[in-house]
C-alpha cells in the first residue's frame, strides 16, 4: 500500500475545516436568533432563496457568484468566506502541529466553537451558552478519556480531580473575581457573563499555565487593538453621528448589576450550576427556565436596536485569539517567562 503523501492530512483538514466553517456560518446567524440549525436549509437572508448544492460550496461558491445572491443580486457578506477560510486554515494548522489523530480532532472541535463565539460576539456582543457548554464538554470528555488511558499529561489533581474540571473552576473563579473587583471599583459591569463561561471552557481545555498565558495574551491584544478601535471611532466622528441619530451616547448608561447578583451568578458558574440548569431546562423543568431567564442568558434574543457606545469593545474575540495562540505556543511562552523571571543561579 502506497504511503500517504506529505501534507495529505493537512490539505484534507483544510477541506473539512472549510465545510465545518460553512456550517458555522449557519450557527453564527441562527443560534443567537433562536432559529433551528438544521431546518430550513441554507438560504439567502435577504430574499429567502434556498441555496442549491453548487451555490453552497465553501469559498468557491462565493467567488463564482461574485459575492451576490443568484436571485435577488444582493451582496453576500464577506463574513461567509472568511469564516470558511479561517476555519479551514485553523484545522490545517492543528493537524500539521499535532498530527492526524484524536488530539487534533478534539482541538478542531474546540476551535470550531471558539470561531463561532468570536464572530457572534463581534457582531452582537453576546456569547451563546450553547457554544461555551459545547467547548467545555469537549474538553472534559477528552481529558477524562485520556486519564482513563493513563496519559501522564492528563494526570489527576491530588489523585482524584480531573485536570479539566480543576482548570475550569480556577479560571471561572478568576474571571468572577475580575467582575466583582470591577464592580466594586468602578460601579459598573466590567465583564460579561459570557466571557466568564468562555474562560471556564478555555481553562478546561488547556493546561492551567497555558490557559493563563492565553488570558494574558487576550488582555494585551485587547489593550492595543481596543484602544485603536476607540481612537478610530473618535477620529471618524462616531460620537457626533450617534448623537444625531439618537444612539447610545444620547441614552443613559445601564445600571450596574447588583453585587449580590454578580456573586450568586459567579458561584453558579464556578460550580457548574448554570450547566445543570441548562440541561434541566432542555428537559422542560420550569425552575431551570426561570433561573436562566433571571440570569439574562436564556432565551437568547437579538436586540436589533442595540448599538455599542464608543468604549464598548467585546472581550470574547481577544480571548479566542489568545486561546488559539496558547494552544500552539502557550507552554513555550510560559517556560520562557519563568526562565526570565526566575533565572537559575549561576553554576546550576
C-alpha positions in Angstrom: 0.0 0.0 0.0 1.4 3.4 -1.0 2.4 5.8 1.7 0.2 8.8 2.3 1.9 11.8 0.6 3.3 14.5 3.0 0.7 17.2 3.6 -2.2 15.0 2.6 -3.8 15.2 6.0 -3.2 18.9 6.2 -5.0 19.5 2.9 -7.8 17.2 3.9 -8.1 19.1 7.2 -8.4 22.4 5.3 -11.2 21.0 3.1 -13.0 19.5 6.1 -12.5 22.7 8.1 -13.9 24.9 5.3 -17.0 22.7 5.2 -17.3 23.0 9.0 -16.9 26.8 8.6 -19.9 26.7 6.2 -22.0 25.2 9.0 -20.5 27.7 11.5 -21.9 30.5 9.3 -25.4 28.9 10.0 -24.6 28.8 13.7 -23.4 32.3 13.8 -26.5 33.7 12.2 -29.2 31.4 13.6 -28.1 30.5 17.1 -28.4 34.0 18.7 -31.8 34.4 17.0 -33.2 31.2 18.4 -33.6 29.5 15.0 -33.1 25.9 14.1 -29.6 25.0 12.9 -30.9 22.2 10.6 -34.2 23.3 9.2 -34.8 25.0 6.8 -31.7 24.5 4.7 -29.2 27.3 3.8 -30.9 30.3 2.1 -30.3 33.9 1.3 -31.1 36.0 4.4 -32.4 38.8 2.0 -34.8 37.1 -0.3 -35.1 33.6 1.2 -33.8 31.8 -1.9 -32.9 28.2 -1.0 -29.3 27.6 -2.0 -28.7 24.8 -4.5 -25.8 22.4 -4.0 -23.4 24.2 -6.3 -24.2 27.5 -4.6 -23.2 26.1 -1.2 -19.6 25.0 -1.9 -17.3 26.7 0.7 -15.3 29.6 -0.6 -15.7 28.6 -4.2 -19.4 29.5 -4.5 -18.8 32.9 -3.0 -16.2 33.6 -5.7 -18.2 32.1 -8.5 -21.3 34.1 -7.6 -19.2 37.2 -7.3 -20.4 37.8 -3.8 -24.0 38.2 -4.8 -27.2 36.2 -4.4 -28.1 34.4 -7.7 -31.7 35.5 -7.3 -32.0 38.9 -5.7 -28.4 40.0 -6.5 -28.0 41.5 -3.1 -24.4 41.4 -1.8 -23.3 38.4 0.2 -21.3 39.3 3.4 -17.6 38.7 3.3 -18.0 37.0 6.6 -19.1 33.8 5.0 -15.9 33.0 3.0 -13.8 34.5 5.9 -15.3 32.0 8.4 -14.9 29.1 6.0 -11.3 30.0 5.1 -10.3 30.8 8.7 -11.8 27.5 10.0 -10.1 25.6 7.2 -6.8 27.2 7.9 -7.0 26.6 11.6 -7.9 22.9 11.1 -4.9 22.6 8.8 -2.6 24.2 11.2 -3.9 22.0 14.1 -3.3 18.8 12.1 0.1 19.9 10.9 1.1 20.7 14.5 -0.5 17.8 16.4 -0.6 15.2 13.7 -3.6 13.4 12.3 -5.2 11.8 15.4 -7.7 12.1 18.2 -5.9 15.1 19.8 -6.2 17.1 16.6 -9.8 16.1 16.2 -10.6 17.3 19.7 -8.8 20.6 19.2 -10.6 21.1 15.9 -14.0 20.7 17.6 -12.9 23.1 20.4 -11.7 25.6 17.8 -14.9 25.4 15.8 -16.8 26.5 18.9 -14.3 29.4 19.5 -14.6 30.6 15.9 -18.4 30.8 16.2 -18.2 32.6 19.5 -15.7 35.1 18.1 -17.9 36.2 15.2 -21.1 36.3 17.2 -19.5 38.4 19.9 -18.1 40.7 17.3 -21.5 41.3 15.8 -23.9 41.1 18.7 -21.8 41.4 21.9 -23.0 38.1 23.3 -21.6 34.6 23.5 -24.3 31.9 23.4 -24.2 29.5 26.3 -24.5 26.5 23.9 -21.1 27.3 22.4 -19.3 27.6 25.7 -21.1 24.5 27.1 -20.1 22.5 24.0 -16.4 23.6 24.2 -16.4 22.7 27.9 -17.9 19.3 27.2 -15.3 18.5 24.6 -12.5 19.5 27.0 -13.9 17.4 29.9 -14.7 14.3 27.8 -11.2 14.4 26.2 -9.5 14.9 29.5 -11.4 12.1 31.3 -10.7 9.7 28.3 -7.0 10.4 28.4 -7.0 9.9 32.2 -8.6 6.5 31.7 -5.9 5.7 29.1 -3.2 6.5 31.6 -1.8 9.6 29.8 0.7 11.3 32.1 -0.1 14.7 30.7 -3.7 14.4 32.0 -2.9 13.2 35.5 -5.5 13.8 38.2 -5.0 16.7 40.5 -4.4 15.4 44.1 -5.1 11.9 42.7 -8.9 12.4 42.3 -9.8 15.6 40.4 -9.7 15.7 36.6 -7.4 18.5 35.3 -10.2 19.8 33.1 -12.6 20.3 36.0 -10.0 21.9 38.2 -8.9 24.2 35.4 -12.4 25.2 34.7 -13.1 26.0 38.3 -9.9 28.1 38.8 -10.4 30.1 35.6 -14.1 30.7 36.2 -13.3 31.9 39.7 -10.6 34.2 38.4 -13.0 35.9 35.9 -15.7 36.2 38.5 -13.2 37.9 40.8 -12.5 40.4 38.0 -16.2 41.0 37.7 -16.5 41.7 41.4 -13.4 43.9 41.6 -14.5 45.9 38.6 -18.0 46.4 40.1 -16.6 47.4 43.5 -14.1 49.9 42.0 -16.0 51.4 39.0 -19.6 50.8 40.0 -20.4 49.3 36.6 -20.2 45.9 34.8 -16.6 45.3 33.7 -17.0 41.9 32.1 -19.9 39.9 30.7 -21.0 36.5 31.9 -20.3 35.1 28.5 -16.6 35.9 29.0 -16.6 34.1 32.3 -18.1 30.9 30.7 -15.7 31.2 27.8 -12.8 31.5 30.2 -14.1 28.4 32.1 -14.1 26.4 28.8 -10.6 27.5 28.0 -9.4 26.6 31.5 -10.8 23.1 31.0 -9.2 22.6 27.6 -5.7 24.0 28.1 -3.2 23.2 30.9 -3.7 25.8 33.6 -0.4 27.6 32.9 -1.3 27.8 29.1 -4.8 29.0 30.0 -3.4 31.9 32.0 -1.0 32.7 29.2 -4.0 32.8 26.8 -5.7 35.3 29.1 -2.5 37.5 29.3 -2.4 37.5 25.5 -6.0 38.4 25.4 -5.5 41.3 27.7 -2.5 42.6 25.7 -4.4 42.3 22.4 -7.4 43.9 23.9 -5.4 46.8 25.3 -3.7 47.5 21.9 -6.5 46.8 19.5 -9.3 48.0 21.7 -7.6 51.4 22.2 -7.0 51.7 18.4 -10.7 50.9 17.8 -11.8 53.6 20.2 -9.4 56.2 18.8 -10.6 55.3 15.3 -14.2 55.8 16.3 -13.4 59.2 17.8 -11.4 60.3 14.7 -14.2 59.4 12.3 -16.8 61.4 14.2 -18.7 58.4 15.5 -19.8 60.4 18.6 -21.4 63.1 16.5 -23.1 60.6 14.2 -24.5 58.6 17.2 -25.8 61.8 18.8 -27.5 62.9 15.7 -29.2 59.5 15.3 -30.2 59.3 18.9 -27.8 56.5 19.5 -26.1 55.1 22.6 -24.3 58.2 23.6 -27.6 60.0 24.0 -29.0 57.4 26.3 -28.2 56.9 30.0 -25.7 54.2 30.9 -27.4 50.9 32.0 -27.5 50.3 35.7 -24.7 48.1 37.1 -25.7 44.6 38.1 -26.2 44.3 41.9 -23.1 43.0 43.7 -25.2 40.2 45.3 -26.5 39.1 41.9 -23.0 39.0 40.4 -21.7 37.0 43.3 -24.6 34.5 43.1 -24.2 34.0 39.3 -20.5 33.7 39.7 -20.8 31.0 42.3 -23.2 29.2 39.9 -20.6 29.4 37.1 -17.8 28.2 39.3 -19.8 25.1 40.4 -21.4 24.4 37.1 -24.9 25.1 38.4 -25.8 27.0 35.2 -25.0 23.9 33.1 -27.2 21.7 35.3 -30.0 24.3 34.8 -29.4 24.4 31.1 -29.8 20.6 30.8 -32.9 20.7 33.1 -34.4 23.5 31.0 -34.0 21.5 27.8 -35.8 18.7 29.6 -38.7 21.0 30.4 -38.0 21.9 34.1 -39.8 25.1 35.0 -37.4 26.1 37.8 -34.5 25.8 35.4 -36.1 28.1 32.8 -36.9 30.7 35.4 -33.3 30.5 36.7 -31.8 31.0 33.2 -34.2 33.9 32.5 -33.3 35.6 35.7 -29.6 35.1 34.7 -30.4 37.0 31.5 -28.9 34.3 29.3 -32.0 32.4 28.0 -33.7 32.5 25.8 -31.2 34.4 23.6 -32.7 37.3 21.7 -31.1 39.7 19.3 -31.8 43.3 20.1 -31.9 44.9 16.6 -31.8 48.4 18.3 -28.5 47.8 20.2 -25.6 49.9 19.1 -22.4 49.8 21.1 -21.0 53.0 22.6 -17.6 54.4 21.8 -15.9 52.5 24.5 -17.8 49.2 24.1 -15.4 46.6 22.8 -16.2 42.9 23.2 -13.5 40.9 25.0 -14.5 37.5 23.8 -12.7 37.8 20.4 -9.4 38.6 22.1 -9.9 35.6 24.4 -10.4 33.4 21.4 -7.3 34.6 19.7 -5.3 34.3 22.9 -6.6 30.7 23.4 -5.7 29.7 19.8 -2.2 31.1 20.2 -1.7 29.4 23.6 -2.9 26.2 22.1 0.3 26.1 20.0 2.9 28.2 21.9 1.4 28.6 25.4 3.7 26.2 27.2 6.7 27.6 25.4 5.8 31.2 26.4 5.2 30.1 30.0 8.6 28.4 30.1 10.3 31.5 28.6 8.6 33.8 31.2 9.5 31.6 34.1 13.1 31.3 33.0 13.3 35.1 32.5 11.5 35.9 35.8 13.2 33.3 37.9 16.6 32.5 36.3 18.6 29.6 37.6 21.5 30.7 39.9 24.9 30.7 38.2 26.7 27.4 38.3 23.5 25.2 38.4 
